């Protein structure tokens, strides 16, 4: 089982819950975990694609390709500006 925490009203509204527990047969990536559980987590896909979410796996900063295994905790936090990833639209 993997515990998925969804932080912030924007992401919670997209998913419908703050905490989702999903089964996991084998290790996978964060993105594949979300894709495999679209009924519960599908609302996160657009935020992952637009880089509007900060992902952590077991309290460590992660990404959509971070490895997730049974017993892990994955957190999604909303970022209101895509520029926070340090690659776009940085104000001077």
N, CA, C and O atoms as a MOPAC input file, in Angstrom:
PM7 MOZYME 1SCF
protein

 N      0.83000 1    -1.17600 1     0.00000 1
 C      0.00000 1     0.00000 1     0.00000 1
 C      0.88400 1     1.25200 1     0.00000 1
 O      1.94000 1     1.29200 1     0.63100 1
 N      0.42700 1     2.24800 1    -0.71200 1
 C      1.10400 1     3.53900 1    -0.75800 1
 C      0.10200 1     4.58600 1    -0.29700 1
 O     -1.04300 1     4.60000 1    -0.74900 1
 N      0.53300 1     5.45600 1     0.59700 1
 C     -0.30200 1     6.55200 1     1.06500 1
 C      0.03100 1     7.78900 1     0.24700 1
 O      1.19100 1     8.19200 1     0.15900 1
 N     -0.98700 1     8.38700 1    -0.34900 1
 C     -0.81600 1     9.58900 1    -1.15700 1
 C     -1.50400 1    10.73400 1    -0.43200 1
 O     -2.71200 1    10.69400 1    -0.20100 1
 N     -0.73200 1    11.75900 1    -0.07300 1
 C     -1.27400 1    12.95700 1     0.56300 1
 C     -1.39300 1    14.05000 1    -0.49000 1
 O     -0.45400 1    14.30100 1    -1.24500 1
 N     -2.54000 1    14.68900 1    -0.53400 1
 C     -2.81200 1    15.74300 1    -1.50400 1
 C     -3.01000 1    17.03000 1    -0.71600 1
 O     -4.00700 1    17.18600 1    -0.01200 1
 N     -2.06000 1    17.94900 1    -0.83500 1
 C     -2.06300 1    19.17300 1    -0.03100 1
 C     -2.48500 1    20.37700 1    -0.86500 1
 O     -2.05400 1    20.53400 1    -2.00700 1
 N     -3.30800 1    21.20100 1    -0.30100 1
 C     -3.77400 1    22.41600 1    -0.96000 1
 C     -5.14400 1    22.22400 1    -1.56700 1
 O     -5.47400 1    21.14600 1    -2.06100 1
 N     -5.94000 1    23.27900 1    -1.52600 1
 C     -7.31100 1    23.20900 1    -2.02400 1
 C     -7.39400 1    22.88300 1    -3.50800 1
 O     -8.28700 1    22.14600 1    -3.92600 1
 N     -6.48500 1    23.41700 1    -4.30700 1
 C     -6.53500 1    23.20100 1    -5.75500 1
 C     -6.38800 1    21.72400 1    -6.08700 1
 O     -7.17700 1    21.18000 1    -6.85900 1
 N     -5.38500 1    21.07200 1    -5.51200 1
 C     -5.17600 1    19.65700 1    -5.78400 1
 C     -6.26200 1    18.80200 1    -5.14100 1
 O     -6.73000 1    17.83200 1    -5.73600 1
 N     -6.65600 1    19.16100 1    -3.93800 1
 C     -7.71500 1    18.40400 1    -3.27400 1
 C     -9.00600 1    18.44300 1    -4.07700 1
 O     -9.70400 1    17.43400 1    -4.17800 1
 N     -9.32800 1    19.59300 1    -4.64700 1
 C    -10.52500 1    19.70300 1    -5.47100 1
 C    -10.42200 1    18.83600 1    -6.72000 1
 O    -11.42400 1    18.29300 1    -7.18500 1
 N     -9.22600 1    18.70400 1    -7.26000 1
 C     -9.02200 1    17.87700 1    -8.46500 1
 C     -9.14000 1    16.39400 1    -8.15400 1
 O     -9.56500 1    15.61000 1    -9.00300 1
 N     -8.76400 1    16.00600 1    -6.93900 1
 C     -8.77000 1    14.59400 1    -6.55000 1
 C    -10.02000 1    14.24300 1    -5.75200 1
 O    -10.55600 1    13.14200 1    -5.88400 1
 N    -10.48000 1    15.16700 1    -4.93400 1
 C    -11.65800 1    14.92700 1    -4.12000 1
 C    -11.37000 1    14.51700 1    -2.69100 1
 O    -12.28600 1    14.46000 1    -1.87000 1
 N    -10.11500 1    14.23100 1    -2.37700 1
 C     -9.73600 1    13.81500 1    -1.02200 1
 C     -8.33600 1    14.32800 1    -0.70000 1
 O     -7.55600 1    14.65400 1    -1.59400 1
 N     -8.03500 1    14.39200 1     0.60100 1
 C     -6.68600 1    14.77400 1     1.03700 1
 C     -5.76100 1    13.57700 1     1.17000 1
 O     -4.54800 1    13.70700 1     1.00400 1
 N     -6.32300 1    12.41000 1     1.46800 1
 C     -5.52300 1    11.20100 1     1.65300 1
 C     -6.13600 1    10.08200 1     0.82300 1
 O     -7.33500 1     9.81500 1     0.90400 1
 N     -5.29300 1     9.43100 1     0.02100 1
 C     -5.72600 1     8.29900 1    -0.79400 1
 C     -4.72100 1     7.17500 1    -0.54900 1
 O     -3.51100 1     7.39000 1    -0.63100 1
 N     -5.21900 1     5.98800 1    -0.25200 1
 C     -4.36200 1     4.82300 1    -0.06400 1
 C     -4.61300 1     3.88600 1    -1.23700 1
 O     -5.75100 1     3.49900 1    -1.50200 1
 N     -3.53700 1     3.52200 1    -1.94000 1
 C     -3.65900 1     2.65000 1    -3.10900 1
 C     -2.75700 1     1.43800 1    -2.94700 1
 O     -1.70200 1     1.50600 1    -2.31600 1
 N     -3.18700 1     0.34100 1    -3.52200 1
 C     -2.38200 1    -0.87400 1    -3.50500 1
 C     -1.27300 1    -0.79200 1    -4.54000 1
 O     -1.39100 1    -0.09900 1    -5.55000 1
 N     -0.19700 1    -1.51000 1    -4.26700 1
 C      0.94900 1    -1.49400 1    -5.17600 1
 C      1.56100 1    -2.88900 1    -5.20300 1
 O      2.03500 1    -3.38500 1    -4.18100 1
 N      1.55100 1    -3.52100 1    -6.37400 1
 C      2.06800 1    -4.88500 1    -6.50600 1
 C      3.59400 1    -4.90300 1    -6.61300 1
 O      4.24800 1    -5.80900 1    -6.09600 1
 N      4.15300 1    -3.89800 1    -7.28500 1
 C      5.61200 1    -3.82100 1    -7.45000 1
 C      6.03300 1    -2.36200 1    -7.53600 1
 O      5.20200 1    -1.48300 1    -7.76200 1
 N      7.30200 1    -2.11100 1    -7.35900 1
 C      7.82200 1    -0.74300 1    -7.41200 1
 C      7.49700 1    -0.11000 1    -8.76500 1
 O      7.48700 1    -0.78300 1    -9.79600 1
 N      7.23300 1     1.18200 1    -8.73900 1
 C      6.87200 1     1.91300 1    -9.94500 1
 C      7.30100 1     3.36600 1    -9.78500 1
 O      7.88900 1     3.72400 1    -8.76500 1
 N      7.01800 1     4.20100 1   -10.76600 1
 C      7.31600 1     5.63000 1   -10.65500 1
 C      6.07600 1     6.36600 1   -10.16600 1
 O      4.96900 1     5.82700 1   -10.20000 1
 N      6.26800 1     7.58300 1    -9.71900 1
 C      5.15100 1     8.40200 1    -9.25000 1
 C      4.12100 1     8.56300 1   -10.36300 1
 O      2.92500 1     8.38000 1   -10.13400 1
 N      4.57600 1     8.90500 1   -11.56200 1
 C      3.64600 1     9.12900 1   -12.67500 1
 C      2.86800 1     7.85900 1   -13.00800 1
 O      1.65800 1     7.91400 1   -13.22500 1
 N      3.54800 1     6.72500 1   -13.05100 1
 C      2.86400 1     5.46700 1   -13.35300 1
 C      1.87800 1     5.09200 1   -12.24300 1
 O      0.83100 1     4.50600 1   -12.51800 1
 N      2.20300 1     5.42300 1   -11.00700 1
 C      1.28600 1     5.18900 1    -9.88900 1
 C     -0.00300 1     5.97200 1   -10.09500 1
 O     -1.09900 1     5.43700 1    -9.92600 1
 N      0.13500 1     7.23400 1   -10.46000 1
 C     -1.03900 1     8.07600 1   -10.69500 1
 C     -1.82500 1     7.55700 1   -11.90400 1
 O     -3.05100 1     7.46100 1   -11.85000 1
 N     -1.13100 1     7.22600 1   -12.98200 1
 C     -1.80000 1     6.72800 1   -14.18700 1
 C     -2.53000 1     5.41300 1   -13.92700 1
 O     -3.60600 1     5.18700 1   -14.48200 1
 N     -1.96400 1     4.54800 1   -13.09600 1
 C     -2.57400 1     3.25200 1   -12.79300 1
 C     -3.78900 1     3.38100 1   -11.87100 1
 O     -4.59100 1     2.45300 1   -11.75700 1
 N     -3.91700 1     4.52200 1   -11.22300 1
 C     -5.02700 1     4.75200 1   -10.28700 1
 C     -5.79500 1     6.01000 1   -10.67200 1
 O     -6.08700 1     6.85600 1    -9.82600 1
 N     -6.12000 1     6.12600 1   -11.96200 1
 C     -6.73900 1     7.35000 1   -12.46800 1
 C     -8.09700 1     7.64200 1   -11.85400 1
 O     -8.48200 1     8.80500 1   -11.73900 1
 N     -8.82300 1     6.61800 1   -11.46200 1
 C    -10.13100 1     6.85500 1   -10.85500 1
 C     -9.99200 1     7.69000 1    -9.58300 1
 O    -10.82200 1     8.55600 1    -9.30600 1
 N     -8.93100 1     7.42300 1    -8.80800 1
 C     -8.71600 1     8.14400 1    -7.55600 1
 C     -7.77500 1     9.33000 1    -7.71800 1
 O     -7.96900 1    10.36000 1    -7.07300 1
 N     -6.75500 1     9.20200 1    -8.57200 1
 C     -5.68800 1    10.20200 1    -8.64000 1
 C     -5.54600 1    10.90600 1    -9.98400 1
 O     -4.66800 1    11.75400 1   -10.14200 1
 N     -6.38700 1    10.57400 1   -10.94800 1
 C     -6.26500 1    11.11600 1   -12.29700 1
 C     -6.26700 1    12.63300 1   -12.37400 1
 O     -5.67500 1    13.20700 1   -13.28800 1
 N     -6.92300 1    13.28700 1   -11.42700 1
 C     -6.95300 1    14.74800 1   -11.41100 1
 C     -5.58800 1    15.38600 1   -11.23400 1
 O     -5.42300 1    16.57500 1   -11.50500 1
 N     -4.60400 1    14.61200 1   -10.78100 1
 C     -3.25200 1    15.14700 1   -10.57800 1
 C     -2.44300 1    15.21400 1   -11.87200 1
 O     -1.46500 1    15.95800 1   -11.94900 1
 N     -2.83600 1    14.45300 1   -12.88200 1
 C     -2.02200 1    14.34600 1   -14.09600 1
 C     -1.75200 1    15.68900 1   -14.77000 1
 O     -0.63100 1    15.93700 1   -15.21300 1
 N     -2.74500 1    16.54700 1   -14.85500 1
 C     -2.51200 1    17.84000 1   -15.51900 1
 C     -1.56300 1    18.72100 1   -14.72100 1
 O     -0.82300 1    19.51300 1   -15.30400 1
 N     -1.57200 1    18.59800 1   -13.39700 1
 C     -0.65800 1    19.38800 1   -12.56700 1
 C      0.77100 1    18.84700 1   -12.65700 1
 O      1.73600 1    19.60900 1   -12.60200 1
 N      0.89200 1    17.54500 1   -12.79300 1
 C      2.21800 1    16.94900 1   -12.99400 1
 C      2.77700 1    17.38500 1   -14.34100 1
 O      3.94000 1    17.77600 1   -14.43500 1
 N      1.95700 1    17.31900 1   -15.38000 1
 C      2.39700 1    17.69300 1   -16.72700 1
 C      2.80500 1    19.16200 1   -16.81700 1
 O      3.75800 1    19.49800 1   -17.52000 1
 N      2.09500 1    20.03600 1   -16.11300 1
 C      2.40200 1    21.46700 1   -16.16800 1
 C      3.40000 1    21.89500 1   -15.09300 1
 O      3.71000 1    23.07900 1   -14.96300 1
 N      3.89900 1    20.93100 1   -14.32900 1
 C      4.87600 1    21.17800 1   -13.26900 1
 C      4.35100 1    22.15200 1   -12.21500 1
 O      5.08500 1    23.00300 1   -11.71200 1
 N      3.07900 1    22.01000 1   -11.89700 1
 C      2.46000 1    22.84600 1   -10.87300 1
 C      2.30200 1    22.10800 1    -9.55300 1
 O      1.50100 1    22.50700 1    -8.70700 1
 N      3.05000 1    21.05000 1    -9.37800 1
 C      2.99500 1    20.32800 1    -8.11800 1
 C      4.39700 1    19.96100 1    -7.66200 1
 O      5.24400 1    19.55500 1    -8.45800 1
 N      4.61900 1    20.11200 1    -6.38000 1
 C      5.86300 1    19.66000 1    -5.75300 1
 C      5.60100 1    18.25500 1    -5.25000 1
 O      4.63400 1    18.02200 1    -4.52500 1
 N      6.45600 1    17.31700 1    -5.62900 1
 C      6.28600 1    15.91700 1    -5.26000 1
 C      7.35700 1    15.53500 1    -4.25400 1
 O      8.53700 1    15.82400 1    -4.45400 1
 N      6.94800 1    14.88900 1    -3.17900 1
 C      7.91300 1    14.32000 1    -2.23800 1
 C      7.58200 1    12.84800 1    -2.03100 1
 O      6.41800 1    12.44700 1    -2.02100 1
 N      8.63400 1    12.05800 1    -1.86800 1
 C      8.48400 1    10.63700 1    -1.57300 1
 C      9.23000 1    10.38400 1    -0.26900 1
 O     10.45000 1    10.53400 1    -0.20600 1
 N      8.50000 1    10.00400 1     0.76000 1
 C      9.08400 1     9.76600 1     2.08500 1
 C      9.90500 1    10.95700 1     2.57800 1
 O     11.03300 1    10.79500 1     3.04500 1
 N      9.33100 1    12.14300 1     2.46900 1
 C      9.92100 1    13.39500 1     2.96000 1
 C     11.13500 1    13.86900 1     2.17600 1
 O     11.83500 1    14.78000 1     2.61900 1
 N     11.39900 1    13.26500 1     1.01400 1
 C     12.49500 1    13.71600 1     0.15000 1
 C     11.90000 1    14.25500 1    -1.13700 1
 O     10.96800 1    13.67600 1    -1.69600 1
 N     12.45000 1    15.37600 1    -1.60600 1
 C     11.97300 1    15.96600 1    -2.84900 1
 C     12.08100 1    14.93000 1    -3.95500 1
 O     13.10100 1    14.25500 1    -4.09800 1
 N     11.02200 1    14.81500 1    -4.73000 1
 C     10.98300 1    13.83800 1    -5.80500 1
 C     10.53400 1    14.47500 1    -7.10500 1
 O     10.46200 1    15.69700 1    -7.23400 1
 N     10.23300 1    13.61200 1    -8.06600 1
 C      9.75800 1    14.03200 1    -9.38400 1
 C      8.83700 1    12.94800 1    -9.90600 1
 O      8.63900 1    11.92100 1    -9.25800 1
 N      8.27800 1    13.18500 1   -11.08100 1
 C      7.34600 1    12.20700 1   -11.63200 1
 C      8.00000 1    10.86700 1   -11.91800 1
 O      7.30700 1     9.85300 1   -11.99800 1
 N      9.31400 1    10.83700 1   -12.07300 1
 C     10.00600 1     9.57200 1   -12.33900 1
 C     10.67000 1     8.97600 1   -11.09200 1
 O     11.45600 1     8.03500 1   -11.20200 1
 N     10.36000 1     9.51500 1    -9.91200 1
 C     10.89100 1     8.96200 1    -8.66600 1
 C     10.27400 1     7.59500 1    -8.38400 1
 O      9.09800 1     7.36300 1    -8.66200 1
 N     11.07700 1     6.70200 1    -7.83100 1
 C     10.63400 1     5.34900 1    -7.52500 1
 C      9.74400 1     5.33400 1    -6.28800 1
 O     10.03800 1     5.98600 1    -5.28600 1
 N      8.65400 1     4.58100 1    -6.37600 1
 C      7.72000 1     4.40200 1    -5.26300 1
 C      7.57100 1     2.90600 1    -5.03600 1
 O      7.38800 1     2.13200 1    -5.97600 1
 N      7.65300 1     2.50900 1    -3.74800 1
 C      7.48500 1     1.08600 1    -3.42700 1
 C      6.49700 1     0.93300 1    -2.27900 1
 O      6.09700 1     1.91000 1    -1.64600 1
 N      6.11800 1    -0.30100 1    -2.02900 1
 C      5.13800 1    -0.59600 1    -0.98700 1
 C      5.55600 1     0.03100 1     0.34300 1
 O      6.71000 1    -0.08600 1     0.75500 1
 N      4.61900 1     0.69200 1     1.00400 1
 C      4.87800 1     1.31900 1     2.29400 1
 C      5.29300 1     2.77900 1     2.21800 1
 O      5.39100 1     3.44400 1     3.24900 1
 N      5.53800 1     3.29000 1     1.01700 1
 C      5.97700 1     4.67800 1     0.86000 1
 C      4.82400 1     5.65600 1     1.05300 1
 O      3.65100 1     5.29000 1     0.97800 1
 N      5.19500 1     6.91800 1     1.30400 1
 C      4.24400 1     8.01700 1     1.36700 1
 C      4.64100 1     9.03000 1     0.30400 1
 O      5.78300 1     9.48600 1     0.26200 1
 N      3.69400 1     9.37500 1    -0.54800 1
 C      3.91900 1    10.34400 1    -1.61600 1
 C      3.04100 1    11.55500 1    -1.33200 1
 O      1.84500 1    11.42200 1    -1.07300 1
 N      3.65400 1    12.75100 1    -1.38500 1
 C      2.89800 1    13.98400 1    -1.15000 1
 C      2.92600 1    14.83100 1    -2.41100 1
 O      3.95000 1    14.95100 1    -3.08300 1
 N      1.77800 1    15.41100 1    -2.71200 1
 C      1.65300 1    16.37100 1    -3.79800 1
 C      1.23400 1    17.69300 1    -3.19100 1
 O      0.21700 1    17.76400 1    -2.50100 1
 N      2.01100 1    18.75200 1    -3.44100 1
 C      1.69200 1    20.09600 1    -2.95800 1
 C      1.57100 1    21.00700 1    -4.16700 1
 O      2.39500 1    20.93900 1    -5.08000 1
 N      0.56200 1    21.85100 1    -4.18400 1
 C      0.32600 1    22.73800 1    -5.31500 1
 C      1.31500 1    23.89300 1    -5.32300 1
 O      1.58100 1    24.50600 1    -4.28900 1
 N      1.86100 1    24.18500 1    -6.51100 1
 C      2.67900 1    25.38200 1    -6.74200 1
 C      1.87900 1    26.28300 1    -7.65400 1
 O      1.44400 1    25.85100 1    -8.72100 1
 N      1.67800 1    27.51300 1    -7.26100 1
 C      0.82600 1    28.39900 1    -8.05500 1
 C      1.52500 1    28.95300 1    -9.28400 1
 O      0.86000 1    29.47300 1   -10.18000 1
 N      2.85700 1    28.85400 1    -9.35200 1
 C      3.59200 1    29.36300 1   -10.51700 1
 C      4.59400 1    28.32400 1   -10.97500 1
 O      5.38600 1    27.81700 1   -10.18000 1
 N      4.55700 1    28.01100 1   -12.24600 1
 C      5.47700 1    27.02500 1   -12.81500 1
 C      6.92400 1    27.49000 1   -12.74100 1
 O      7.83700 1    26.66900 1   -12.83300 1
 N      7.15300 1    28.79300 1   -12.57600 1
 C      8.52100 1    29.30500 1   -12.54700 1
 C      9.29500 1    28.83400 1   -11.32200 1
 O     10.52000 1    28.94800 1   -11.29700 1
 N      8.61800 1    28.30900 1   -10.30900 1
 C      9.30700 1    27.86500 1    -9.10800 1
 C     10.23700 1    26.68700 1    -9.37300 1
 O     11.09200 1    26.38400 1    -8.54100 1
 N     10.08600 1    26.01100 1   -10.52400 1
 C     11.00200 1    24.91500 1   -10.80900 1
 C     12.36800 1    25.42800 1   -11.25700 1
 O     13.28400 1    24.64000 1   -11.48900 1
 N     12.50300 1    26.75400 1   -11.37900 1
 C     13.80000 1    27.34600 1   -11.68300 1
 C     14.15000 1    27.36200 1   -13.14600 1
 O     15.28600 1    27.68100 1   -13.49500 1
 N     13.21100 1    27.02800 1   -14.02200 1
 C     13.55700 1    26.95900 1   -15.43400 1
 C     12.81600 1    27.94900 1   -16.31100 1
 O     13.22000 1    28.17000 1   -17.45300 1
 N     11.75100 1    28.54800 1   -15.82100 1
 C     10.94500 1    29.42700 1   -16.66700 1
 C     10.49900 1    30.67500 1   -15.92200 1
 O     10.33300 1    30.66300 1   -14.70200 1
 N     10.31100 1    31.74200 1   -16.66700 1
 C      9.62300 1    32.92800 1   -16.17600 1
 C     10.13300 1    33.42900 1   -14.82200 1
 O      9.34700 1    33.70800 1   -13.91600 1
 N     11.42900 1    33.53700 1   -14.69900 1
 C     11.99400 1    33.99500 1   -13.43300 1
 C     12.02900 1    35.52000 1   -13.41900 1
 O     12.66900 1    36.12300 1   -14.28000 1
 N     11.35600 1    36.15500 1   -12.46400 1
 C     11.35200 1    37.61700 1   -12.41500 1
 C     12.74200 1    38.15000 1   -12.04400 1
 O     13.47900 1    37.53300 1   -11.27500 1
 N     13.06900 1    39.29600 1   -12.60400 1
 C     14.37400 1    39.90400 1   -12.29500 1
 C     14.21300 1    41.17800 1   -11.53300 1
 O     15.20500 1    41.82100 1   -11.19000 1

